[in-house]
Amino acid sequence: MLGRLIAIKHVQFFTRCFTIATGSLRTWGTGTLPEWPYIVASNHQSYMDPVLHGVVLGPIRYMARKTLFRNPIFGRTLRFVGAIELDRDQGADLAAIRKLMEILKMGQSLLLFPEGTRTLDGSLGKMMPGAGIIAARAGVPVVPAVIDGAYKAWPRGQLLPKVRPIQLAYGRPLTVERKNVRGFQDQLTEAIKGLLRRVRKTRF
């Protein structure tokens, strides 16, 4: 576990150096982040999203679909930085959910992408209820978050990322009650939409 956290910090350190050197990253709302553990629920624009969030948040854990682990190089990298394997073919992957609960109980935080996949065109997709369900069971808050600019830096089909201005914004933590998970999904969607509107009004 210690070795994995050190590895994650090394990846985040080099990413931080790159973004500082290029002036390509700006963040908003970090002053409202609660103490760990919590769940960050973010939109999903590119493969670089988890690492960029990690630059700001520290060694946060996240999920990646099972098929990504089949690539010998990329799969090894995902395991190296502590990504959690998700089997979409199993519907509700109970093993992955149990793993997420264990991570939260150990005091680590999670990064989830409620859209379930990267955006096709830069727009926000439909949100799924997983973040609210897990947060309600674990008794932790959910932090709505957005990343903007990563789609232009590394859209689907592009082999390597380009240097583009990227902004990360974090909203105030939201509390989830078990009896209101369905309603929370709408609340989270509106919070993310609101953050995205504000970020896009404030350019570099």
MIROPA-132724 format. One record per residue: residue number from 1; x, y, z of N, C-alpha, C in turn; residue in one letter. Coordinates in steps of 0.05 Angstrom, whole numbers, plus 32768, in hexadecimal, padded with zeros to 4 digits. Layout:
NUM; X; Y; Z; X; Y; Z; X; Y; Z; A $
...
This chain:
1; 8010; 7FE8; 8000; 8000; 8000; 8000; 8011; 8019; 8000; M $
2; 8026; 801A; 8011; 8038; 8031; 8013; 8046; 8036; 7FF8; L $
3; 8050; 8020; 7FEC; 805E; 8022; 7FD3; 804B; 802D; 7FBD; G $
4; 8032; 8025; 7FBD; 801F; 802F; 7FA9; 801A; 804C; 7FAD; R $
5; 8017; 8055; 7FC6; 8012; 8072; 7FCB; 802A; 8083; 7FC3; L $
6; 8042; 8078; 7FC7; 805A; 8086; 7FBE; 805B; 8089; 7FA0; I $
7; 8053; 8073; 7F93; 8053; 8073; 7F75; 803F; 8088; 7F6B; A $
8; 8027; 8088; 7F77; 8013; 809C; 7F6F; 801E; 80B8; 7F72; I $
9; 802B; 80BD; 7F89; 8035; 80D8; 7F8F; 804B; 80E0; 7F7A; K $
10; 805B; 80CD; 7F71; 806F; 80D2; 7F5D; 8062; 80DB; 7F43; H $
11; 804E; 80CC; 7F3A; 8040; 80D3; 7F22; 8034; 80EF; 7F24; V $
12; 8027; 80F4; 7F3B; 801B; 810E; 7F3F; 802F; 8125; 7F40; Q $
13; 8047; 811F; 7F4C; 805C; 8133; 7F4E; 8065; 813B; 7F32; F $
14; 806A; 8128; 7F21; 8074; 812F; 7F06; 805E; 813D; 7EF6; F $
15; 8045; 8135; 7EFA; 802F; 8143; 7EEC; 802C; 815F; 7EF6; T $
16; 802F; 8163; 7F10; 802E; 817E; 7F1C; 8044; 8190; 7F10; R $
17; 805C; 8185; 7F0F; 8073; 8194; 7F03; 806D; 819C; 7EE6; C $
18; 8061; 818A; 7ED7; 805B; 818F; 7EBB; 8045; 81A5; 7EB9; F $
19; 8030; 81A3; 7EC9; 801A; 81B6; 7EC7; 8023; 81D2; 7ED1; T $
20; 8034; 81D3; 7EE5; 803F; 81EC; 7EEF; 8051; 81F9; 7EDA; I $
21; 8062; 81E8; 7ECE; 8075; 81F2; 7EBA; 8067; 81FD; 7EA1; A $
22; 8052; 81F0; 7E99; 8043; 81F9; 7E81; 802D; 820D; 7E87; T $
23; 8027; 8211; 7EA1; 8012; 8223; 7EA8; 7FF7; 821A; 7E9E; G $
24; 7FF3; 81FF; 7E9D; 7FDB; 81F5; 7E8F; 7FC5; 81ED; 7EA2; S $
25; 7FC9; 81F0; 7EBC; 7FB4; 81E6; 7ECF; 7FAD; 81FC; 7EE3; L $
26; 7F92; 81FF; 7EE7; 7F88; 8212; 7EFB; 7F73; 8204; 7F0B; R $
27; 7F72; 8209; 7F25; 7F5F; 81FB; 7F36; 7F4E; 820F; 7F46; T $
28; 7F36; 8206; 7F4D; 7F22; 8216; 7F5B; 7F15; 8205; 7F71; W $
29; 7F0F; 8212; 7F88; 7EFE; 8205; 7F9C; 7F0C; 81F1; 7FAE; G $
30; 7F26; 81F0; 7FAE; 7F34; 81DD; 7FC0; 7F31; 81E4; 7FDD; T $
31; 7F2A; 81FC; 7FE3; 7F27; 8204; 7FFF; 7F0E; 81F9; 800C; G $
32; 7EFC; 81EE; 7FFD; 7EE3; 81E2; 8008; 7EE5; 81C4; 800B; T $
33; 7EFC; 81B8; 8004; 7EFE; 819B; 8005; 7EFE; 8192; 8023; L $
34; 7EEF; 817D; 8029; 7EEE; 8172; 8044; 7F06; 8161; 804B; P $
35; 7F08; 8158; 8063; 7F1D; 8145; 806A; 7F17; 812A; 805E; E $
36; 7F2C; 811B; 8058; 7F28; 8100; 804D; 7F1B; 80EE; 8062; W $
37; 7F0C; 80DA; 805A; 7F06; 80D1; 803F; 7EED; 80DF; 8033; P $
38; 7EED; 80E2; 8019; 7ED5; 80EB; 800B; 7ED6; 80E1; 7FEF; Y $
39; 7EC0; 80E5; 7FE0; 7EBE; 80DD; 7FC4; 7EBD; 80F6; 7FB3; I $
40; 7ECF; 80F7; 7F9F; 7ECD; 810D; 7F8B; 7EBF; 8102; 7F73; V $
41; 7EAA; 8110; 7F6B; 7E9A; 8108; 7F53; 7E9E; 811C; 7F3D; A $
42; 7EAC; 8114; 7F28; 7EB5; 8127; 7F13; 7EAA; 811F; 7EF8; S $
43; 7EA8; 8132; 7EE6; 7EA4; 812C; 7ECA; 7EBD; 811F; 7EBF; N $
44; 7EBC; 8114; 7EA7; 7ED3; 8104; 7E9D; 7ED9; 810C; 7E80; H $
45; 7EF0; 811A; 7E7C; 7EF6; 8124; 7E61; 7F0D; 8115; 7E54; Q $
46; 7F1F; 8109; 7E63; 7F37; 80FC; 7E56; 7F43; 80E8; 7E69; S $
47; 7F57; 80D9; 7E5E; 7F66; 80C6; 7E6E; 7F76; 80D3; 7E84; Y $
48; 7F7D; 80ED; 7E80; 7F8E; 80FA; 7E94; 7F7E; 8104; 7EAC; M $
49; 7F64; 8102; 7EAC; 7F54; 810E; 7EC2; 7F5C; 8103; 7EDE; D $
50; 7F5F; 80E9; 7EE2; 7F66; 80E0; 7EFD; 7F80; 80EB; 7F07; P $
51; 7F94; 80ED; 7EF6; 7FAE; 80F7; 7EFE; 7FAD; 8114; 7F05; V $
52; 7F9E; 8124; 7EF5; 7F9B; 8140; 7EFA; 7F8D; 8146; 7F14; L $
53; 7F77; 8137; 7F19; 7F6A; 8139; 7F33; 7F7D; 8132; 7F4A; H $
54; 7F8E; 811D; 7F45; 7FA1; 8115; 7F59; 7FB6; 812A; 7F5F; G $
55; 7FBD; 813A; 7F4B; 7FD0; 8150; 7F50; 7FC6; 8163; 7F65; V $
56; 7FAC; 8167; 7F65; 7F9F; 817A; 7F77; 7F98; 816D; 7F92; V $
57; 7F8E; 8154; 7F91; 7F82; 8148; 7FA8; 7F95; 8135; 7FB7; L $
58; 7FAB; 812D; 7FAB; 7FBD; 8119; 7FB8; 7FB7; 80FD; 7FAD; G $
59; 7FC0; 80E8; 7FBA; 7FBE; 80CD; 7FB0; 7FA2; 80C1; 7FB2; P $
60; 7F90; 80CC; 7FA2; 7F74; 80C3; 7FA2; 7F72; 80AA; 7F91; I $
61; 7F60; 8098; 7F98; 7F5C; 807F; 7F89; 7F45; 8083; 7F75; R $
62; 7F45; 8074; 7F60; 7F30; 8076; 7F4C; 7F2C; 805B; 7F3D; Y $
63; 7F17; 805A; 7F2D; 7F10; 8041; 7F1F; 7F17; 8044; 7F02; M $
64; 7F1D; 802D; 7EF5; 7F21; 802C; 7ED8; 7F15; 8012; 7ECE; A $
65; 7F09; 8013; 7EB6; 7EFC; 7FFC; 7EAC; 7F10; 7FE5; 7EA6; R $
66; 7F06; 7FCD; 7EA9; 7F17; 7FB5; 7EA7; 7F26; 7FB3; 7E8D; K $
67; 7F1A; 7FBB; 7E77; 7F27; 7FB9; 7E5D; 7F41; 7FC9; 7E5B; T $
68; 7F43; 7FDF; 7E6B; 7F5C; 7FEF; 7E6A; 7F73; 7FE0; 7E76; L $
69; 7F6E; 7FCD; 7E87; 7F84; 7FBE; 7E94; 7F90; 7FA9; 7E82; F $
70; 7F83; 7FA4; 7E6B; 7F8D; 7F8F; 7E59; 7FA6; 7F98; 7E4A; R $
71; 7FA9; 7FB2; 7E46; 7FC1; 7FBC; 7E3A; 7FD9; 7FB8; 7E4D; N $
72; 7FEE; 7FAA; 7E45; 8003; 7FA4; 7E58; 8011; 7FBC; 7E64; P $
73; 8014; 7FD2; 7E55; 8021; 7FE9; 7E5F; 800E; 7FFB; 7E6F; I $
74; 7FF7; 8001; 7E62; 7FE4; 8013; 7E6F; 7FD8; 8005; 7E88; F $
75; 7FD3; 7FEA; 7E86; 7FC8; 7FDC; 7E9D; 7FDB; 7FDC; 7EB4; G $
76; 7FF5; 7FD8; 7EAF; 8008; 7FD9; 7EC4; 800A; 7FF4; 7ED1; R $
77; 8007; 8009; 7EC0; 8007; 8024; 7ECB; 7FF0; 8029; 7EDD; T $
78; 7FD8; 801F; 7ED5; 7FC0; 8023; 7EE5; 7FC3; 8015; 7F00; L $
79; 7FCD; 7FFD; 7F00; 7FD2; 7FEF; 7F1A; 7FE7; 7FFD; 7F2B; R $
80; 7FFB; 8008; 7F1D; 8011; 8016; 7F2B; 8006; 802D; 7F3B; F $
81; 7FF3; 803C; 7F30; 7FE8; 8054; 7F3D; 7FCF; 804E; 7F4E; V $
82; 7FC9; 8034; 7F51; 7FB3; 802D; 7F63; 7F97; 802E; 7F58; G $
83; 7F94; 802D; 7F3E; 7F79; 802C; 7F32; 7F6B; 8012; 7F39; A $
84; 7F50; 8014; 7F3C; 7F40; 7FFD; 7F43; 7F31; 7FF3; 7F2B; I $
85; 7F33; 7FDA; 7F26; 7F28; 7FCD; 7F0D; 7F0A; 7FCB; 7F10; E $
86; 7EFC; 7FD4; 7EFB; 7EDF; 7FD3; 7EFA; 7ED6; 7FC2; 7EE2; L $
87; 7EC6; 7FAD; 7EE7; 7EBC; 7F9C; 7ED2; 7EA0; 7FA5; 7ECB; D $
88; 7E9E; 7FB3; 7EB5; 7E84; 7FBD; 7EAC; 7E71; 7FA7; 7EA3; R $
89; 7E7C; 7F91; 7E9A; 7E6C; 7F7B; 7E90; 7E5C; 7F6E; 7EA7; D $
90; 7E64; 7F73; 7EBF; 7E57; 7F67; 7ED6; 7E40; 7F79; 7EE1; Q $
91; 7E3A; 7F8F; 7ED3; 7E25; 7FA1; 7EDC; 7E2F; 7FAF; 7EF5; G $
92; 7E22; 7FAA; 7F0C; 7E2B; 7FB5; 7F25; 7E42; 7FA3; 7F2F; A $
93; 7E5A; 7FAC; 7F2C; 7E72; 7F9C; 7F33; 7E75; 7F9D; 7F52; D $
94; 7E6A; 7F88; 7F5F; 7E69; 7F88; 7F7C; 7E84; 7F86; 7F88; L $
95; 7E97; 7F78; 7F7B; 7EB2; 7F76; 7F85; 7EBF; 7F92; 7F86; A $
96; 7EBB; 7FA1; 7F70; 7EC7; 7FBC; 7F6F; 7EBA; 7FCE; 7F84; A $
97; 7EA0; 7FCC; 7F88; 7E92; 7FDC; 7F9C; 7E9D; 7FD6; 7FB8; I $
98; 7EA1; 7FBD; 7FBE; 7EAC; 7FB5; 7FD8; 7EC8; 7FC1; 7FDB; R $
99; 7ED7; 7FC1; 7FC6; 7EF2; 7FCC; 7FC7; 7EF1; 7FEA; 7FCD; K $
100; 7EDF; 7FF8; 7FC0; 7EDC; 8014; 7FC5; 7ED4; 801A; 7FE2; L $
101; 7EC2; 800A; 7FEC; 7EBA; 800E; 8008; 7ED2; 800A; 801B; M $
102; 7EE3; 7FF5; 8015; 7EFA; 7FF0; 8025; 7F0D; 8008; 8025; E $
103; 7F11; 8013; 800D; 7F23; 802A; 800A; 7F1A; 8042; 801A; I $
104; 7F00; 8047; 801A; 7EF5; 805E; 8029; 7EF8; 8058; 8047; L $
105; 7EF3; 8040; 8050; 7EF6; 8039; 806C; 7F13; 803C; 8076; K $
106; 7F26; 8039; 8063; 7F42; 803C; 806A; 7F4A; 805A; 806B; M $
107; 7F37; 806C; 8065; 7F3D; 8088; 8066; 7F47; 8094; 804C; G $
108; 7F47; 8085; 8037; 7F4F; 8090; 801D; 7F36; 809B; 800E; Q $
109; 7F3B; 80AD; 7FFC; 7F25; 80B9; 7FED; 7F24; 80AD; 7FD1; S $
110; 7F0D; 80B0; 7FC4; 7F08; 80A5; 7FAA; 7F01; 80BA; 7F95; L $
111; 7F09; 80B6; 7F7D; 7F01; 80C6; 7F66; 7EF0; 80B5; 7F54; L $
112; 7ED7; 80BE; 7F50; 7EC4; 80AF; 7F3F; 7EBB; 80C1; 7F28; L $
113; 7EB5; 80B5; 7F11; 7EAB; 80C3; 7EFA; 7E8F; 80B9; 7EF5; F $
114; 7E7A; 80C7; 7EFF; 7E5E; 80BD; 7EFC; 7E55; 80B9; 7EE0; P $
115; 7E62; 80C6; 7ECC; 7E5A; 80C1; 7EB0; 7E61; 80A5; 7EA7; E $
116; 7E75; 8099; 7EB4; 7E7C; 807E; 7EAE; 7E90; 807B; 7E97; G $
117; 7E95; 8090; 7E88; 7EA8; 808E; 7E72; 7EB0; 80AA; 7E6A; T $
118; 7EC5; 80AD; 7E59; 7ECD; 80C7; 7E50; 7EB9; 80D3; 7E3C; R $
119; 7EB7; 80ED; 7E3D; 7EA4; 80FB; 7E2B; 7EAC; 80F7; 7E0E; T $
120; 7E98; 80F6; 7DFD; 7E9D; 80F3; 7DE0; 7EA3; 810D; 7DD2; L $
121; 7E98; 8123; 7DDD; 7E9A; 813D; 7DD0; 7EA0; 8155; 7DE3; D $
122; 7EA7; 814F; 7DFC; 7EAC; 8164; 7E0F; 7E95; 816C; 7E20; G $
123; 7E7D; 8163; 7E19; 7E65; 816A; 7E28; 7E61; 8156; 7E40; S $
124; 7E50; 815E; 7E52; 7E4B; 814E; 7E6A; 7E36; 8138; 7E64; L $
125; 7E3C; 811F; 7E6A; 7E2A; 8109; 7E65; 7E17; 8104; 7E7D; G $
126; 7E07; 80EF; 7E7A; 7DF4; 80E8; 7E8F; 7E03; 80DC; 7EA7; K $
127; 7DFB; 80E4; 7EBF; 7E07; 80DA; 7ED8; 7DFA; 80C1; 7EE2; M $
128; 7E0A; 80AE; 7EEB; 7E00; 8096; 7EF7; 7E02; 8098; 7F16; M $
129; 7DF2; 8088; 7F25; 7DEF; 808D; 7F41; 7E04; 8081; 7F54; P $
130; 7E19; 8075; 7F49; 7E2D; 8067; 7F59; 7E39; 8077; 7F6F; G $
131; 7E41; 8090; 7F6A; 7E4E; 80A0; 7F7E; 7E3C; 80A4; 7F97; A $
132; 7E23; 80AA; 7F92; 7E11; 80AE; 7FA8; 7E0C; 8095; 7FB8; G $
133; 7E0A; 807E; 7FAB; 7E05; 8064; 7FB8; 7E1C; 805D; 7FCA; I $
134; 7E35; 8060; 7FC0; 7E4C; 8059; 7FCF; 7E50; 806C; 7FE7; I $
135; 7E4C; 8086; 7FE2; 7E4F; 809A; 7FF7; 7E3B; 8096; 800D; A $
136; 7E22; 808F; 8006; 7E0E; 808B; 801B; 7E15; 8073; 802C; A $
137; 7E1F; 805E; 8020; 7E26; 8045; 802F; 7E3E; 804A; 8040; R $
138; 7E52; 805A; 8036; 7E6A; 805E; 8045; 7E68; 8076; 8059; A $
139; 7E54; 8086; 8056; 7E50; 809D; 8067; 7E65; 80B3; 8063; G $
140; 7E6C; 80B7; 8049; 7E80; 80CC; 8043; 7E73; 80E1; 8030; V $
141; 7E7E; 80F9; 8030; 7E72; 810E; 801E; 7E7C; 810A; 8001; P $
142; 7E6D; 8117; 7FEF; 7E74; 8117; 7FD3; 7E7C; 8133; 7FCA; V $
143; 7E93; 8136; 7FBE; 7E9B; 8150; 7FB4; 7E97; 8151; 7F96; V $
144; 7E84; 8162; 7F8C; 7E81; 8165; 7F70; 7E99; 8173; 7F64; P $
145; 7EA2; 816A; 7F4C; 7EBA; 8176; 7F40; 7EB7; 8176; 7F22; A $
146; 7EC6; 8189; 7F15; 7EC6; 8189; 7EF8; 7EE3; 818D; 7EEF; V $
147; 7EE8; 8182; 7ED8; 7F01; 8187; 7EC9; 7EF9; 8191; 7EAE; I $
148; 7F06; 81A7; 7EA5; 7EFF; 81B2; 7E8B; 7F19; 81BA; 7E7C; D $
149; 7F1A; 81B2; 7E63; 7F32; 81B7; 7E53; 7F41; 819D; 7E4D; G $
150; 7F3D; 8189; 7E5D; 7F4B; 816F; 7E58; 7F41; 8162; 7E3F; A $
151; 7F28; 8167; 7E37; 7F1E; 815B; 7E1E; 7F2D; 8166; 7E06; Y $
152; 7F32; 8180; 7E06; 7F42; 818C; 7DF0; 7F5F; 8183; 7DF1; K $
153; 7F69; 817E; 7E09; 7F85; 8175; 7E0B; 7F88; 8158; 7E02; A $
154; 7F74; 8147; 7E07; 7F77; 812B; 7E01; 7F5C; 811E; 7DFB; W $
155; 7F50; 8125; 7DE4; 7F36; 8119; 7DDC; 7F39; 80FC; 7DD4; P $
156; 7F22; 80EF; 7DD3; 7F22; 80D3; 7DC9; 7F2E; 80D2; 7DAD; R $
157; 7F3E; 80BD; 7DA8; 7F4A; 80B9; 7D8E; 7F65; 80C7; 7D8A; G $
158; 7F6C; 80D9; 7D9C; 7F87; 80E6; 7D9B; 7F9B; 80D5; 7DAA; Q $
159; 7FB2; 80D0; 7D9D; 7FC5; 80BE; 7DA9; 7FD2; 80C8; 7DC3; L $
160; 7FDA; 80E1; 7DC3; 7FE8; 80ED; 7DDA; 7FDB; 8108; 7DE1; L $
161; 7FDD; 8110; 7DFA; 7FD1; 812A; 7E02; 7FE2; 8142; 7DF8; P $
162; 7FD5; 8159; 7DF6; 7FE2; 8172; 7DEF; 7FDF; 8185; 7E07; K $
163; 7FF0; 8199; 7E08; 7FEF; 81AD; 7E1D; 7FD8; 81C0; 7E17; V $
164; 7FC4; 81C0; 7E28; 7FAD; 81D2; 7E25; 7FA6; 81DC; 7E41; R $
165; 7F9A; 81F3; 7E43; 7F91; 81FD; 7E5E; 7F7B; 81EA; 7E69; P $
166; 7F7F; 81E2; 7E82; 7F6C; 81D0; 7E90; 7F65; 81DC; 7EAA; I $
167; 7F4B; 81DB; 7EB1; 7F42; 81E5; 7ECB; 7F34; 81CF; 7EDB; Q $
168; 7F39; 81CE; 7EF5; 7F2C; 81BC; 7F07; 7F1E; 81CC; 7F1C; L $
169; 7F05; 81C5; 7F21; 7EF5; 81D3; 7F35; 7EE7; 81C0; 7F47; A $
170; 7EE6; 81C7; 7F61; 7ED9; 81B6; 7F75; 7EC3; 81C5; 7F84; Y $
171; 7EAC; 81B9; 7F86; 7E95; 81C6; 7F94; 7E95; 81BE; 7FB2; G $
172; 7E81; 81C9; 7FBF; 7E7E; 81C3; 7FDC; 7E75; 81A6; 7FDF; R $
173; 7E7E; 8199; 7FF4; 7E77; 817D; 7FF9; 7E59; 8179; 7FFC; P $
174; 7E4E; 8163; 7FF1; 7E32; 815D; 7FF3; 7E2E; 8144; 8005; L $
175; 7E1A; 8144; 8015; 7E14; 812D; 8027; 7DFE; 811C; 801A; T $
176; 7E02; 8102; 801B; 7DEF; 80EF; 800F; 7DE1; 80DF; 8025; V $
177; 7DC6; 80DE; 8023; 7DB7; 80CD; 8035; 7DAD; 80B5; 8026; E $
178; 7DAD; 809E; 8034; 7DA6; 8085; 8026; 7D8A; 8086; 801B; R $
179; 7D78; 8094; 8028; 7D5C; 8095; 801F; 7D59; 80A8; 8007; K $
180; 7D6E; 80B7; 8000; 7D6B; 80CB; 7FEB; 7D81; 80C8; 7FD6; N $
181; 7D8A; 80B0; 7FD1; 7DA0; 80AC; 7FBD; 7D97; 80B5; 7FA1; V $
182; 7D7E; 80AE; 7F9A; 7D74; 80B5; 7F7F; 7D73; 80D4; 7F7C; R $
183; 7D69; 80E2; 7F90; 7D68; 80FF; 7F8F; 7D84; 810B; 7F8F; G $
184; 7D97; 80FE; 7F9D; 7DB2; 8108; 7F9D; 7DBF; 8108; 7F82; F $
185; 7DB8; 80F4; 7F71; 7DC3; 80F3; 7F56; 7DBC; 810D; 7F47; Q $
186; 7DA4; 8116; 7F49; 7D9C; 8130; 7F3C; 7DAB; 8147; 7F48; D $
187; 7DAE; 8147; 7F63; 7DBC; 815C; 7F71; 7DD9; 815E; 7F67; Q $
188; 7DE6; 8147; 7F65; 7E02; 8146; 7F5C; 7E05; 814F; 7F3F; L $
189; 7DF2; 8146; 7F2E; 7DF3; 814F; 7F12; 7DF1; 816D; 7F10; T $
190; 7DDF; 8179; 7F1F; 7DDC; 8196; 7F1E; 7DF5; 81A5; 7F28; E $
191; 7E01; 8199; 7F3D; 7E19; 81A5; 7F49; 7E30; 81A5; 7F35; A $
192; 7E34; 818F; 7F27; 7E49; 818D; 7F13; 7E43; 819F; 7EFB; I $
193; 7E2A; 81A0; 7EF2; 7E23; 81B2; 7EDC; 7E29; 81CF; 7EE4; K $
194; 7E22; 81D7; 7EFC; 7E27; 81F2; 7F06; 7E44; 81F9; 7F07; G $
195; 7E55; 81E6; 7F10; 7E72; 81EA; 7F11; 7E7D; 81EE; 7EF5; L $
196; 7E73; 81DD; 7EE3; 7E7D; 81DE; 7EC7; 7E76; 81F9; 7EBA; L $
197; 7E5E; 8203; 7EBF; 7E57; 821D; 7EB4; 7E69; 8233; 7EBF; R $
198; 7E6F; 8233; 7ED9; 7E7F; 8247; 7EE5; 7E9C; 8246; 7EDB; R $
199; 7EA6; 822E; 7ED8; 7EC2; 822B; 7ECE; 7EC4; 8235; 7EB2; V $
200; 7EB1; 822F; 7EA1; 7EB2; 8237; 7E85; 7EAF; 8255; 7E81; R $
201; 7EA4; 8262; 7E95; 7EA2; 8280; 7E94; 7EBD; 828D; 7E9D; K $
202; 7ECE; 827D; 7EAA; 7EE7; 8288; 7EB5; 7EFE; 827A; 7EA6; T $
203; 7F08; 8287; 7E91; 7F1D; 827B; 7E82; 7F39; 8284; 7E8C; R $
204; 7F4D; 8277; 7E83; 7F69; 827F; 7E8A; 7F6E; 829B; 7E81; F $
